[in-house]
């Protein structure tokens, strides 16, 4: 059972979309996130930097690939924060329904 | 903090979370080349059977089984359709490979039944005809099966 915990860092819509997109995945390519959320490289990098600084996200550059690629994945802390945030949002709706 | 969030805000946020989850689930699939490869290999196996040489038929069946086992072990998780992302195992669930293997076995059984029926009808090249039936089922049914699995996951 995840403890509800509202997370102000995750809640802004762009960051919530990024984290929600990463949550059901092991990792996602930078380009996929950028194209899906229709953000510029710099805007997305800024959001990634904020999340990475908080320890929620890890940016990887696989060296095995010939092409230069950037992959991002949620860390265990990021996943826990996201689950807590979603639980907090559900709690708000639950409180309204009650 | 939660007392400062309105229900509409929470509802909207949860909807956004669900939309992103569905976007990732849309990537649960097998590559298109898998279905084409399987269909073509099935037809080749049918043709090899119709040639009537037991060695050719046995070798073709073994080759087909070995190649398919190698490919399926990498693809049947359904998590790596594209090279742009890897879907989490917990998102897909553990039943997908079982469903896919069961479908292939069912199709093999149906293909054999069709082969015998066509042969009993006196047609030549019964195995090739049955294989064409299976190939059509693979190309039409494979993507449809995956779409239905995605709907269940979502």
gemmi code that builds the backbone of each chain (N, CA, C; Angstrom):
import gemmi

chains = {
    "A": [
        ("UNK", (0.858, -1.197, 0.000), (0.000, 0.000, 0.000), (0.893, 1.246, 0.000)),
        ("UNK", (0.729, 2.087, -1.020), (1.550, 3.293, -1.130), (0.991, 4.400, -0.244)),
        ("UNK", (1.896, 5.029, 0.474), (1.450, 6.121, 1.344), (1.216, 7.376, 0.500)),
        ("UNK", (0.018, 7.984, 0.604), (-0.248, 9.191, -0.180), (0.678, 10.328, 0.243)),
        ("UNK", (1.345, 10.924, -0.715), (2.250, 12.044, -0.402), (2.299, 12.968, -1.608)),
        ("UNK", (1.671, 14.113, -1.456), (1.661, 15.074, -2.551), (3.083, 15.561, -2.808)),
        ("UNK", (3.471, 15.585, -4.078), (4.830, 15.990, -4.422), (4.780, 17.226, -5.316)),
        ("UNK", (5.207, 18.334, -4.755), (5.130, 19.597, -5.498), (6.055, 19.626, -6.695)),
        ("UNK", (7.127, 18.877, -6.627), (8.072, 18.863, -7.742), (7.486, 18.141, -8.958)),
        ("UNK", (6.717, 17.105, -8.686), (6.141, 16.312, -9.777), (4.869, 16.947, -10.330)),
        ("UNK", (4.120, 17.631, -9.487), (2.764, 18.038, -9.850), (2.618, 18.957, -11.075)),
        ("UNK", (3.528, 19.903, -11.341), (3.334, 20.744, -12.542), (3.132, 19.873, -13.786)),
        ("UNK", (2.219, 20.304, -14.649), (1.720, 19.406, -15.707), (2.814, 18.774, -16.575)),
        ("UNK", (3.820, 19.535, -16.968), (4.849, 18.960, -17.848), (5.628, 17.872, -17.123)),
        ("UNK", (6.014, 18.177, -15.883), (6.799, 17.179, -15.130), (5.940, 15.968, -14.793)),
        ("UNK", (4.659, 16.205, -14.506), (3.768, 15.072, -14.217), (3.663, 14.169, -15.448)),
        ("UNK", (3.546, 14.801, -16.625), (3.461, 14.010, -17.857), (4.743, 13.216, -18.076)),
        ("UNK", (5.874, 13.843, -17.833), (7.160, 13.147, -18.022), (7.241, 11.945, -17.091)),
        ("UNK", (6.966, 12.168, -15.824), (7.105, 11.087, -14.837), (6.052, 9.996, -15.090)),
        ("UNK", (4.835, 10.426, -15.470), (3.774, 9.441, -15.744), (4.108, 8.610, -16.977)),
        ("UNK", (4.810, 9.209, -17.931), (5.225, 8.485, -19.128), (6.335, 7.494, -18.799)),
        ("UNK", (7.215, 7.896, -17.903), (8.350, 7.034, -17.548), (7.941, 5.902, -16.597)),
        ("UNK", (6.899, 6.122, -15.817), (6.532, 5.143, -14.779), (6.233, 3.744, -15.321)),
        ("UNK", (5.469, 3.603, -16.428), (5.208, 2.238, -16.908), (6.317, 1.676, -17.788)),
        ("UNK", (7.437, 2.390, -17.895), (8.528, 1.945, -18.773), (9.803, 1.703, -17.968)),
        ("UNK", (10.676, 0.848, -18.526), (12.004, 0.684, -17.924), (12.834, 1.928, -18.225)),
        ("UNK", (12.825, 2.295, -19.494), (13.511, 3.507, -19.955), (12.831, 3.995, -21.222)),
        ("UNK", (13.021, 5.274, -21.523), (12.472, 5.846, -22.751), (13.536, 6.744, -23.386)),
        ("UNK", (13.576, 6.727, -24.688), (14.485, 7.588, -25.430), (14.100, 9.054, -25.248)),
        ("UNK", (15.089, 9.893, -25.152), (14.865, 11.343, -25.056), (13.942, 11.804, -26.188)),
        ("UNK", (14.247, 11.351, -27.410), (13.493, 11.804, -28.588), (12.015, 11.420, -28.504)),
        ("UNK", (11.738, 10.260, -27.949), (10.351, 9.799, -27.828), (9.578, 10.741, -26.898)),
        ("UNK", (10.172, 11.064, -25.764), (9.509, 11.947, -24.793), (9.314, 13.335, -25.415)),
        ("UNK", (10.363, 13.817, -26.067), (10.309, 15.149, -26.698), (9.194, 15.206, -27.740)),
        ("UNK", (9.147, 14.202, -28.619), (8.150, 14.214, -29.692), (6.738, 14.041, -29.138)),
        ("UNK", (6.605, 13.175, -28.146), (5.272, 12.924, -27.593), (4.734, 14.151, -26.850)),
        ("UNK", (5.594, 14.800, -26.086), (5.123, 15.953, -25.303), (5.254, 17.267, -26.075)),
        ("UNK", (5.799, 17.162, -27.283), (5.950, 18.345, -28.152), (6.700, 19.474, -27.439)),
        ("UNK", (7.852, 19.111, -26.923), (8.690, 20.099, -26.237), (9.980, 20.282, -27.035)),
        ("UNK", (10.623, 21.412, -26.831), (11.919, 21.610, -27.486), (12.978, 20.834, -26.696)),
        ("UNK", (14.109, 20.600, -27.314), (15.198, 19.898, -26.634), (15.580, 20.605, -25.338)),
        ("UNK", (15.674, 21.936, -25.437), (16.143, 22.680, -24.256), (15.105, 22.666, -23.132)),
        ("UNK", (13.822, 22.790, -23.512), (12.765, 22.775, -22.481), (12.726, 21.417, -21.780)),
        ("UNK", (12.870, 20.359, -22.572), (12.831, 19.026, -21.985), (14.069, 18.771, -21.121)),
        ("UNK", (15.217, 19.220, -21.616), (16.452, 19.035, -20.844), (16.351, 19.723, -19.490)),
        ("UNK", (15.719, 20.890, -19.500), (15.568, 21.642, -18.247), (14.710, 20.846, -17.246)),
        ("UNK", (13.624, 20.273, -17.756), (12.752, 19.479, -16.874), (13.488, 18.234, -16.366)),
        ("UNK", (14.226, 17.610, -17.253), (15.001, 16.432, -16.852), (16.015, 16.792, -15.782)),
        ("UNK", (16.652, 17.951, -15.967), (17.679, 18.379, -15.006), (17.058, 18.566, -13.619)),
        ("UNK", (15.872, 19.165, -13.592), (15.183, 19.382, -12.307), (14.874, 18.043, -11.634)),
        ("UNK", (14.356, 17.125, -12.426), (13.994, 15.810, -11.868), (15.239, 15.001, -11.488)),
        ("UNK", (16.286, 15.164, -12.277), (17.524, 14.434, -11.985), (18.172, 14.970, -10.701)),
        ("UNK", (18.089, 16.268, -10.549), (18.648, 16.905, -9.352), (17.937, 16.422, -8.087)),
        ("UNK", (16.637, 16.170, -8.238), (15.854, 15.687, -7.091), (16.082, 14.195, -6.847)),
        ("UNK", (16.806, 13.557, -7.759), (17.069, 12.110, -7.609), (15.939, 11.250, -8.124)),
        ("UNK", (15.014, 11.857, -8.906), (13.852, 11.110, -9.399), (14.107, 10.443, -10.744)),
        ("UNK", (15.124, 10.912, -11.409), (15.305, 10.473, -12.793), (16.787, 10.290, -13.087)),
        ("UNK", (17.061, 9.342, -13.979), (18.447, 9.101, -14.345), (18.582, 9.233, -15.863)),
        ("UNK", (19.522, 10.031, -16.284), (19.770, 10.186, -17.724), (20.973, 9.322, -18.074)),
        ("UNK", (20.790, 8.474, -19.097), (21.871, 7.549, -19.486), (22.256, 7.780, -20.947)),
        ("UNK", (23.492, 7.566, -21.232), (23.959, 7.653, -22.629), (24.639, 6.338, -22.971)),
        ("UNK", (23.859, 5.376, -23.524), (24.436, 4.064, -23.794), (25.614, 4.167, -24.771)),
        ("UNK", (26.727, 3.561, -24.405), (27.921, 3.653, -25.238), (27.960, 2.544, -26.293)),
        ("UNK", (27.118, 1.524, -26.098), (27.146, 0.405, -27.038), (26.533, 0.771, -28.389)),
        ("UNK", (25.615, 1.716, -28.373), (24.973, 2.114, -29.626), (25.908, 2.949, -30.482)),
        ("UNK", (25.811, 2.762, -31.785), (26.622, 3.588, -32.678), (26.087, 5.005, -32.720)),
        ("UNK", (24.740, 5.072, -32.733), (24.133, 6.405, -32.754), (24.210, 7.004, -31.363)),
        ("UNK", (24.287, 8.312, -31.312), (24.277, 8.979, -30.002), (22.841, 8.996, -29.513)),
        ("UNK", (22.610, 8.374, -28.393), (21.260, 8.327, -27.863), (21.283, 8.726, -26.404)),
        ("UNK", (20.149, 9.226, -25.977), (19.995, 9.558, -24.563), (18.736, 8.856, -24.077)),
        ("UNK", (18.898, 8.091, -23.020), (17.759, 7.392, -22.434), (17.507, 7.942, -21.045)),
        ("UNK", (16.244, 7.957, -20.666), (15.917, 8.383, -19.312), (15.096, 7.295, -18.624)),
        ("UNK", (15.298, 7.169, -17.341), (14.516, 6.212, -16.563), (14.236, 6.798, -15.187)),
        ("UNK", (13.140, 6.359, -14.585), (12.847, 6.792, -13.215), (13.747, 6.016, -12.258)),
        ("UNK", (14.176, 6.667, -11.210), (14.917, 5.961, -10.162), (13.894, 5.368, -9.179)),
        ("UNK", (14.370, 4.579, -8.262), (13.460, 4.003, -7.253), (12.801, 5.128, -6.448)),
        ("UNK", (13.579, 6.173, -6.167), (13.024, 7.314, -5.407), (11.953, 8.020, -6.238)),
        ("UNK", (12.206, 8.164, -7.537), (11.239, 8.817, -8.430), (9.950, 8.023, -8.527)),
        ("UNK", (10.095, 6.707, -8.619), (8.929, 5.829, -8.697), (8.101, 5.913, -7.410)),
        ("UNK", (8.809, 5.923, -6.286), (8.115, 5.992, -4.996), (7.379, 7.330, -4.865)),
        ("UNK", (8.066, 8.408, -5.272), (7.442, 9.734, -5.187), (6.221, 9.809, -6.102)),
        ("UNK", (6.341, 9.232, -7.305), (5.220, 9.245, -8.260), (4.032, 8.452, -7.708)),
        ("UNK", (4.307, 7.263, -7.184), (3.229, 6.433, -6.619), (2.540, 7.159, -5.464)),
        ("UNK", (3.356, 7.804, -4.632), (2.794, 8.553, -3.499), (1.945, 9.716, -3.973)),
        ("UNK", (2.421, 10.362, -5.037), (1.697, 11.517, -5.570), (0.349, 11.088, -6.158)),
        ("UNK", (0.375, 9.999, -6.919), (-0.872, 9.494, -7.508), (-1.841, 9.088, -6.388)),
        ("UNK", (-1.310, 8.459, -5.346), (-2.161, 8.063, -4.210), (-2.766, 9.307, -3.552)),
        ("UNK", (-1.969, 10.380, -3.465), (-2.470, 11.628, -2.854), (-3.581, 12.232, -3.703)),
        ("UNK", (-3.401, 12.175, -5.028), (-4.434, 12.704, -5.935), (-5.726, 11.891, -5.797)),
        ("UNK", (-5.562, 10.586, -5.690), (-6.745, 9.716, -5.533), (-7.430, 9.995, -4.202)),
        ("UNK", (-6.609, 10.284, -3.205), (-7.161, 10.582, -1.880), (-8.021, 11.846, -1.929)),
        ("UNK", (-7.553, 12.824, -2.698), (-8.333, 14.061, -2.840), (-9.698, 13.730, -3.443)),
        ("UNK", (-9.689, 12.928, -4.488), (-10.966, 12.573, -5.126), (-11.828, 11.722, -4.199)),
        ("UNK", (-11.152, 10.830, -3.447), (-11.877, 9.989, -2.487), (-12.552, 10.831, -1.434)),
        ("UNK", (-11.854, 11.866, -0.949), (-12.400, 12.747, 0.081), (-13.610, 13.499, -0.453)),
        ("UNK", (-13.545, 13.879, -1.760), (-14.664, 14.594, -2.370), (-15.866, 13.661, -2.503)),
        ("UNK", (-15.583, 12.407, -2.951), (-16.674, 11.433, -3.135), (-17.363, 11.107, -1.817)),
        ("UNK", (-16.538, 11.047, -0.718), (-17.117, 10.748, 0.591), (-17.979, 11.931, 1.036)),
    ],
    "B": [
        ("UNK", (-0.567, 19.555, 2.204), (-0.612, 20.189, 0.888), (-1.859, 19.785, 0.113)),
        ("UNK", (-2.306, 18.500, 0.287), (-3.423, 18.006, -0.514), (-4.689, 18.830, -0.319)),
        ("UNK", (-4.793, 19.477, 0.866), (-6.015, 20.266, 1.083), (-6.057, 21.508, 0.188)),
        ("UNK", (-4.896, 21.840, -0.435), (-4.855, 23.001, -1.315), (-5.144, 22.640, -2.775)),
        ("UNK", (-5.351, 21.379, -3.032), (-5.635, 20.966, -4.414), (-7.114, 20.714, -4.545)),
        ("UNK", (-7.695, 21.293, -5.578), (-9.107, 21.056, -5.811), (-9.336, 19.699, -6.439)),
        ("UNK", (-10.569, 19.249, -6.351), (-10.899, 17.945, -6.937), (-10.704, 17.969, -8.441)),
        ("UNK", (-11.027, 19.124, -9.066), (-10.865, 19.206, -10.532), (-9.411, 19.078, -10.929)),
        ("UNK", (-8.553, 19.728, -10.144), (-7.114, 19.678, -10.414), (-6.619, 18.227, -10.288)),
        ("UNK", (-7.069, 17.567, -9.229), (-6.655, 16.176, -8.995), (-7.167, 15.265, -10.110)),
        ("UNK", (-8.425, 15.509, -10.506), (-9.018, 14.675, -11.555), (-8.263, 14.848, -12.870)),
        ("UNK", (-7.948, 16.111, -13.166), (-7.223, 16.421, -14.398), (-5.831, 15.781, -14.386)),
        ("UNK", (-5.175, 15.854, -13.223), (-3.834, 15.268, -13.104), (-3.882, 13.756, -13.279)),
        ("UNK", (-4.883, 13.138, -12.673), (-5.004, 11.672, -12.803), (-5.318, 11.261, -14.240)),
        ("UNK", (-6.098, 12.114, -14.925), (-6.400, 11.830, -16.329), (-5.113, 11.901, -17.161)),
        ("UNK", (-4.288, 12.898, -16.845), (-3.005, 13.037, -17.569), (-2.122, 11.817, -17.309)),
        ("UNK", (-2.106, 11.363, -16.059), (-1.311, 10.172, -15.699), (-1.796, 8.963, -16.494)),
        ("UNK", (-3.109, 8.799, -16.579), (-3.686, 7.661, -17.300), (-3.374, 7.750, -18.789)),
        ("UNK", (-3.446, 8.972, -19.355), (-3.147, 9.156, -20.789), (-1.712, 8.745, -21.099)),
        ("UNK", (-0.793, 9.124, -20.224), (0.621, 8.787, -20.468), (0.841, 7.276, -20.338)),
        ("UNK", (0.149, 6.684, -19.387), (0.266, 5.235, -19.210), (-0.217, 4.513, -20.473)),
        ("UNK", (-1.351, 4.975, -21.003), (-1.894, 4.359, -22.221), (-0.954, 4.543, -23.401)),
        ("UNK", (-0.271, 5.673, -23.434), (0.673, 5.925, -24.536), (1.791, 4.876, -24.522)),
        ("UNK", (2.243, 4.529, -23.307), (3.299, 3.515, -23.196), (2.729, 2.135, -23.537)),
        ("UNK", (1.495, 1.868, -23.080), (0.873, 0.570, -23.373), (0.680, 0.388, -24.889)),
        ("UNK", (0.482, 1.503, -25.608), (0.378, 1.431, -27.075), (1.626, 0.819, -27.699)),
        ("UNK", (2.721, 0.850, -26.974), (3.985, 0.321, -27.496), (4.162, -1.172, -27.198)),
        ("UNK", (3.187, -1.753, -26.476), (3.259, -3.197, -26.227), (2.846, -3.904, -27.521)),
        ("UNK", (3.776, -4.511, -28.172), (3.490, -5.112, -29.472), (4.669, -5.966, -29.915)),
        ("UNK", (4.481, -6.640, -31.032), (5.592, -7.352, -31.674), (5.911, -6.584, -32.951)),
        ("UNK", (7.173, -6.571, -33.353), (7.496, -5.845, -34.589), (6.758, -6.438, -35.787)),
        ("UNK", (6.435, -5.609, -36.762), (5.687, -6.057, -37.942), (6.431, -7.171, -38.695)),
        ("UNK", (7.770, -7.065, -38.695), (8.544, -8.078, -39.431), (8.354, -9.475, -38.836)),
        ("UNK", (8.011, -9.551, -37.528), (7.808, -10.872, -36.927), (6.641, -11.587, -37.603)),
        ("UNK", (5.509, -10.865, -37.788), (4.318, -11.492, -38.382), (4.601, -11.909, -39.824)),
        ("UNK", (5.279, -11.029, -40.581), (5.611, -11.353, -41.975), (6.575, -12.540, -42.023)),
        ("UNK", (7.572, -12.541, -41.154), (8.551, -13.628, -41.118), (7.885, -14.950, -40.790)),
        ("UNK", (6.981, -14.918, -39.802), (6.289, -16.140, -39.399), (5.408, -16.657, -40.540)),
        ("UNK", (4.681, -15.740, -41.201), (3.782, -16.139, -42.290), (4.587, -16.751, -43.443)),
        ("UNK", (5.681, -16.109, -43.817), (6.497, -16.618, -44.937), (7.123, -17.965, -44.566)),
        ("UNK", (7.633, -18.059, -43.328), (8.251, -19.314, -42.888), (7.225, -20.447, -42.887)),
        ("UNK", (5.991, -20.124, -42.512), (4.928, -21.137, -42.464), (4.646, -21.674, -43.867)),
        ("UNK", (4.595, -20.743, -44.830), (4.334, -21.154, -46.220), (5.497, -22.016, -46.736)),
        ("UNK", (6.721, -21.596, -46.431), (7.885, -22.373, -46.875), (7.851, -23.789, -46.281)),
        ("UNK", (7.405, -23.855, -45.025), (7.294, -25.166, -44.370), (6.244, -26.026, -45.071)),
        ("UNK", (5.143, -25.379, -45.464), (4.085, -26.088, -46.198), (4.594, -26.610, -47.533)),
        ("UNK", (5.356, -25.764, -48.221), (5.916, -26.164, -49.521), (6.889, -27.324, -49.322)),
        ("UNK", (7.724, -27.224, -48.283), (8.700, -28.294, -48.005), (7.977, -29.610, -47.718)),
        ("UNK", (6.858, -29.528, -47.019), (6.083, -30.747, -46.710), (5.514, -31.359, -47.995)),
        ("UNK", (5.055, -30.486, -48.894), (4.483, -30.984, -50.154), (5.518, -31.622, -51.072)),
        ("UNK", (6.769, -31.252, -50.891), (7.835, -31.863, -51.698), (7.870, -33.373, -51.428)),
        ("UNK", (7.520, -33.740, -50.194), (7.347, -35.157, -49.880), (8.593, -35.886, -49.446)),
        ("UNK", (9.703, -35.202, -49.366), (10.937, -35.832, -48.899), (11.003, -35.702, -47.382)),
        ("UNK", (11.049, -36.835, -46.696), (10.993, -36.821, -45.232), (12.166, -36.051, -44.622)),
        ("UNK", (13.332, -36.111, -45.286), (14.506, -35.399, -44.750), (14.320, -33.886, -44.857)),
        ("UNK", (13.811, -33.469, -46.016), (13.590, -32.016, -46.213), (12.536, -31.516, -45.233)),
        ("UNK", (11.453, -32.292, -45.083), (10.375, -31.892, -44.169), (10.888, -31.816, -42.733)),
        ("UNK", (11.661, -32.831, -42.321), (12.178, -32.847, -40.943), (13.137, -31.697, -40.708)),
        ("UNK", (14.045, -31.481, -41.680), (15.025, -30.399, -41.526), (14.326, -29.050, -41.481)),
        ("UNK", (13.325, -28.857, -42.356), (12.598, -27.580, -42.404), (11.840, -27.352, -41.096)),
        ("UNK", (11.243, -28.422, -40.560), (10.482, -28.293, -39.303), (11.417, -27.940, -38.149)),
        ("UNK", (12.566, -28.620, -38.111), (13.530, -28.331, -37.030), (14.053, -26.906, -37.125)),
        ("UNK", (14.377, -26.498, -38.359), (14.894, -25.142, -38.577), (13.850, -24.097, -38.180)),
        ("UNK", (12.615, -24.354, -38.601), (11.507, -23.447, -38.273), (11.348, -23.330, -36.748)),
        ("UNK", (11.353, -24.484, -36.078), (11.182, -24.502, -34.617), (12.320, -23.787, -33.901)),
        ("UNK", (13.544, -24.061, -34.358), (14.708, -23.453, -33.695), (14.728, -21.943, -33.895)),
        ("UNK", (14.476, -21.527, -35.158), (14.484, -20.081, -35.444), (13.377, -19.371, -34.671)),
        ("UNK", (12.204, -20.000, -34.671), (11.086, -19.361, -33.982), (11.333, -19.274, -32.478)),
        ("UNK", (11.909, -20.348, -31.917), (12.191, -20.330, -30.475), (13.175, -19.209, -30.139)),
        ("UNK", (14.194, -19.036, -31.005), (15.198, -17.995, -30.754), (14.572, -16.602, -30.824)),
        ("UNK", (13.733, -16.397, -31.841), (13.113, -15.075, -32.026), (12.076, -14.818, -30.929)),
        ("UNK", (11.244, -15.845, -30.667), (10.147, -15.672, -29.707), (10.669, -15.374, -28.302)),
        ("UNK", (11.789, -16.003, -27.942), (12.302, -15.775, -26.588), (12.702, -14.317, -26.379)),
        ("UNK", (13.024, -13.634, -27.485), (13.389, -12.217, -27.371), (12.189, -11.288, -27.509)),
        ("UNK", (11.202, -11.732, -28.296), (10.114, -10.799, -28.648), (8.812, -10.991, -27.882)),
        ("UNK", (8.571, -12.229, -27.398), (7.242, -12.535, -26.868), (6.897, -11.803, -25.571)),
        ("UNK", (7.856, -11.118, -24.992), (7.504, -10.301, -23.826), (6.637, -9.123, -24.265)),
        ("UNK", (6.732, -8.754, -25.569), (5.938, -7.642, -26.101), (6.421, -6.279, -25.653)),
        ("UNK", (7.593, -6.247, -25.017), (8.047, -4.992, -24.402), (9.002, -4.187, -25.276)),
        ("UNK", (9.415, -4.780, -26.402), (10.453, -4.106, -27.184), (10.075, -3.949, -28.643)),
        ("UNK", (8.879, -3.410, -28.857), (8.444, -3.207, -30.246), (9.361, -2.209, -30.945)),
        ("UNK", (9.638, -1.133, -30.277), (10.513, -0.132, -30.888), (11.799, -0.035, -30.076)),
        ("UNK", (12.793, 0.580, -30.678), (14.065, 0.743, -29.964), (14.044, 2.026, -29.134)),
        ("UNK", (12.880, 2.685, -29.112), (12.804, 3.967, -28.405), (12.383, 3.839, -26.954)),
        ("UNK", (11.853, 2.690, -26.595), (11.498, 2.515, -25.193), (11.367, 1.042, -24.847)),
        ("UNK", (11.477, 0.762, -23.565), (11.267, -0.586, -23.066), (10.163, -0.518, -22.020)),
        ("UNK", (9.093, -1.267, -22.278), (7.954, -1.247, -21.354), (8.303, -2.111, -20.145)),
        ("UNK", (7.911, -1.672, -18.982), (8.186, -2.431, -17.758), (7.445, -3.767, -17.768)),
        ("UNK", (8.106, -4.788, -17.250), (7.487, -6.123, -17.212), (6.186, -6.088, -16.412)),
        ("UNK", (6.174, -5.316, -15.317), (4.972, -5.273, -14.477), (3.811, -4.593, -15.195)),
        ("UNK", (4.108, -3.752, -16.184), (3.042, -3.102, -16.952), (2.376, -4.109, -17.890)),
        ("UNK", (3.204, -4.949, -18.515), (2.685, -5.911, -19.500), (2.034, -7.110, -18.818)),
        ("UNK", (2.621, -7.553, -17.723), (2.109, -8.756, -17.058), (2.822, -9.981, -17.587)),
        ("UNK", (2.590, -11.123, -16.929), (3.353, -12.328, -17.279), (2.645, -13.235, -18.278)),
        ("UNK", (1.386, -12.896, -18.613), (0.593, -13.840, -19.411), (0.798, -13.709, -20.917)),
        ("UNK", (1.363, -12.593, -21.340), (1.477, -12.347, -22.779), (2.218, -13.465, -23.536)),
        ("UNK", (3.424, -13.885, -23.080), (4.101, -14.964, -23.818), (3.266, -16.244, -23.884)),
        ("UNK", (2.558, -16.550, -22.795), (1.712, -17.757, -22.778), (0.594, -17.656, -23.808)),
        ("UNK", (-0.029, -16.483, -23.869), (-1.122, -16.274, -24.828), (-0.597, -16.432, -26.256)),
        ("UNK", (0.590, -15.857, -26.514), (1.150, -15.923, -27.868), (1.520, -17.358, -28.244)),
        ("UNK", (2.174, -18.074, -27.310), (2.536, -19.467, -27.584), (1.286, -20.317, -27.811)),
        ("UNK", (0.269, -20.105, -26.973), (-0.977, -20.862, -27.116), (-1.624, -20.576, -28.471)),
        ("UNK", (-1.565, -19.326, -28.911), (-2.157, -18.966, -30.208), (-1.424, -19.651, -31.354)),
        ("UNK", (-0.095, -19.705, -31.258), (0.699, -20.358, -32.314), (0.363, -21.863, -32.359)),
        ("UNK", (0.261, -22.469, -31.167), (-0.062, -23.909, -31.117), (-1.450, -24.180, -31.701)),
        ("UNK", (-2.385, -23.298, -31.360), (-3.761, -23.420, -31.871), (-3.773, -23.304, -33.390)),
        ("UNK", (-3.000, -22.375, -33.884), (-2.930, -22.166, -35.327), (-2.288, -23.371, -36.011)),
        ("UNK", (-1.269, -23.942, -35.363), (-0.618, -25.129, -35.930), (-1.636, -26.271, -36.021)),
        ("UNK", (-2.424, -26.438, -34.950), (-3.441, -27.491, -34.937), (-4.480, -27.231, -36.027)),
        ("UNK", (-4.924, -25.987, -36.145), (-5.927, -25.638, -37.165), (-5.362, -25.861, -38.561)),
        ("UNK", (-4.080, -25.542, -38.718), (-3.417, -25.702, -40.010), (-3.372, -27.180, -40.413)),
        ("UNK", (-3.102, -28.046, -39.437), (-3.053, -29.499, -39.716), (-4.446, -29.996, -40.121)),
        ("UNK", (-5.462, -29.534, -39.380), (-6.846, -29.942, -39.688), (-7.216, -29.490, -41.104)),
        ("UNK", (-6.894, -28.245, -41.442), (-7.193, -27.730, -42.791), (-6.445, -28.551, -43.840)),
        ("UNK", (-5.170, -28.861, -43.541), (-4.359, -29.666, -44.459), (-5.000, -31.012, -44.758)),
        ("UNK", (-5.461, -31.700, -43.697), (-6.112, -33.010, -43.885), (-7.425, -32.861, -44.667)),
        ("UNK", (-8.170, -31.795, -44.345), (-9.459, -31.584, -45.018), (-9.242, -31.334, -46.509)),
        ("UNK", (-8.258, -30.507, -46.834), (-7.972, -30.185, -48.237), (-7.468, -31.431, -48.962)),
        ("UNK", (-6.636, -32.211, -48.256), (-6.097, -33.448, -48.839), (-7.225, -34.436, -49.109)),
        ("UNK", (-8.154, -34.539, -48.144), (-9.274, -35.461, -48.305), (-10.155, -35.050, -49.475)),
        ("UNK", (-10.148, -33.752, -49.765), (-10.947, -33.227, -50.869), (-10.272, -33.507, -52.213)),
        ("UNK", (-9.068, -34.031, -52.142), (-8.366, -34.422, -53.362), (-7.491, -33.344, -53.968)),
        ("UNK", (-7.338, -32.246, -53.256), (-6.522, -31.158, -53.812), (-5.038, -31.524, -53.762)),
        ("UNK", (-4.304, -31.008, -54.741), (-2.844, -31.187, -54.708), (-2.266, -30.102, -53.806)),
        ("UNK", (-1.076, -30.320, -53.333), (-0.372, -29.334, -52.498), (-1.189, -28.931, -51.266)),
        ("UNK", (-1.759, -29.916, -50.606), (-2.619, -29.639, -49.436), (-1.871, -28.873, -48.342)),
        ("UNK", (-0.610, -29.216, -48.119), (0.153, -28.545, -47.050), (0.389, -27.076, -47.373)),
        ("UNK", (0.673, -26.805, -48.640), (0.901, -25.401, -49.036), (-0.385, -24.593, -48.879)),
        ("UNK", (-1.501, -25.200, -49.268), (-2.795, -24.499, -49.137), (-3.093, -24.234, -47.663)),
        ("UNK", (-2.859, -25.259, -46.827), (-3.103, -25.080, -45.385), (-2.170, -24.027, -44.806)),
        ("UNK", (-0.928, -23.997, -45.303), (0.039, -23.007, -44.814), (-0.372, -21.592, -45.218)),
        ("UNK", (-0.949, -21.477, -46.430), (-1.432, -20.155, -46.879), (-2.585, -19.684, -45.985)),
        ("UNK", (-3.419, -20.640, -45.593), (-4.516, -20.316, -44.656), (-3.924, -19.793, -43.336)),
        ("UNK", (-2.898, -20.519, -42.841), (-2.271, -20.110, -41.578), (-1.592, -18.750, -41.716)),
        ("UNK", (-0.920, -18.537, -42.859), (-0.211, -17.265, -43.073), (-1.195, -16.093, -43.079)),
        ("UNK", (-2.347, -16.304, -43.710), (-3.370, -15.249, -43.738), (-3.861, -14.965, -42.316)),
        ("UNK", (-4.070, -16.047, -41.573), (-4.529, -15.885, -40.183), (-3.479, -15.132, -39.360)),
        ("UNK", (-2.212, -15.419, -39.611), (-1.129, -14.745, -38.865), (-1.129, -13.254, -39.178)),
        ("UNK", (-1.175, -12.937, -40.477), (-1.066, -11.526, -40.876), (-2.282, -10.702, -40.451)),
        ("UNK", (-3.454, -11.335, -40.484), (-4.658, -10.593, -40.083), (-4.884, -10.691, -38.572)),
        ("UNK", (-4.675, -11.890, -38.032), (-5.013, -12.109, -36.624), (-3.958, -11.659, -35.632)),
        ("UNK", (-2.691, -11.709, -36.029), (-1.615, -11.337, -35.101), (-1.754, -9.926, -34.546)),
        ("UNK", (-1.769, -8.929, -35.437), (-1.922, -7.556, -34.956), (-3.237, -7.330, -34.202)),
        ("UNK", (-4.300, -8.039, -34.641), (-5.602, -7.897, -33.961), (-5.518, -8.456, -32.540)),
        ("UNK", (-4.831, -9.595, -32.409), (-4.660, -10.206, -31.084), (-3.890, -9.252, -30.155)),
        ("UNK", (-2.829, -8.644, -30.698), (-2.033, -7.724, -29.877), (-2.855, -6.500, -29.470)),
        ("UNK", (-3.686, -6.017, -30.392), (-4.524, -4.851, -30.067), (-5.494, -5.195, -28.946)),
        ("UNK", (-6.017, -6.420, -28.987), (-6.960, -6.826, -27.937), (-6.232, -6.985, -26.600)),
        ("UNK", (-4.998, -7.486, -26.646), (-4.202, -7.615, -25.407), (-3.910, -6.222, -24.825)),
        ("UNK", (-3.586, -5.279, -25.699), (-3.319, -3.909, -25.216), (-4.546, -3.314, -24.538)),
        ("UNK", (-5.718, -3.576, -25.119), (-6.952, -3.056, -24.515), (-7.148, -3.660, -23.121)),
        ("UNK", (-6.809, -4.945, -22.973), (-6.950, -5.602, -21.657), (-5.982, -5.008, -20.649)),
        ("UNK", (-4.746, -4.763, -21.094), (-3.740, -4.199, -20.172), (-4.185, -2.815, -19.710)),
        ("UNK", (-4.687, -2.031, -20.676), (-5.093, -0.654, -20.346), (-6.262, -0.665, -19.379)),
    ],
}
model = gemmi.Model(1)
for chain_id, residues in chains.items():
    chain = gemmi.Chain(chain_id)
    for i, (resn, *xyz) in enumerate(residues, 1):
        res = gemmi.Residue()
        res.name, res.seqid = resn, gemmi.SeqId(i, " ")
        for name, pos in zip(("N", "CA", "C"), xyz):
            atom = gemmi.Atom()
            atom.name, atom.element = name, gemmi.Element(name[0])
            atom.pos, atom.b_iso = gemmi.Position(*pos), 0.0
            res.add_atom(atom)
        chain.add_residue(res)
    model.add_chain(chain)
structure = gemmi.Structure()
structure.add_model(model)
structure.setup_entities()
